[in-house]
Each structure stands twice: as C-alpha cells, then as structure tokens.
C-alpha cells in the first residue's frame, strides 16, 4: 500500500482554528485537497465580498497546495464545489472556467451549504501528480 504524506504550504491558509485536518494528503500518484475557503494565507480573513472575488482566492489556495504536492490546477481530476447560495453558480462558474483548463475535472456542485466565516464558496479537490 502506498504511503500517505501530509502536504503543507504557507502559500495557502493553515487548517481552520487548529482543526485536526491537513491542507492535503498525498497518496501514491494522487493528492486529496481539503475544502478551501477564500481565506487569505497568513490571516483568517475572507478575501472579497463577491462570489467572483472569493472564487479567485479559493482557486489560488488550491493552486498553492497542489503545487506544494507536485501537481497543479491542470492536473485536477475531481472537484466538489459548495455554494452558500446556488444563485451564485454563474459567477463561480465564470471564474472556475478560467482556471479549469481545456480538460476540466469531473465536478459536483452543492448549493445551500452553510459555510464557515460566512464564506460564499468552498472547493475541495483531487489532483494527479
């Protein structure tokens, strides 16, 4: 069985309030990234008030973690998007599309989720190394 290793970078937010989870776990040729909010690295502040601003920060956080693991947004194979309000889907999708590349990953989207810190969007991901 493949060894699992913790992925940690200061270019993305640390686990929320010392909660017992990792930014990501690398196993074999896959990296499993915990759900990312639009938190600015090194702070506990949500970046921006709009779904577009928050989605940009979420994608930057995902990119930083994936790169720390030896992957990248272009190597995503699956994402799950959680939206506080499903009516924000078009704005999230506009930003997500720019980052997802020409072969976007499989994706699920869940609406009506209560997210920490009043965030509008959270995205978790699985990437290939």
Secondary structure, DSSP 8 states (H G I E B T S, - for coil): ---EEEE--TTS--SGGG-S--SEEEETTEEEEEEE-SB-TTSS-B--SSHHHHHHHHHHHHHHHHHHHT--GGGEEEEEEEESSGGGHHHHHHHHHHHH-SS--EEEEEES---GGG-SEEEEEEEE-
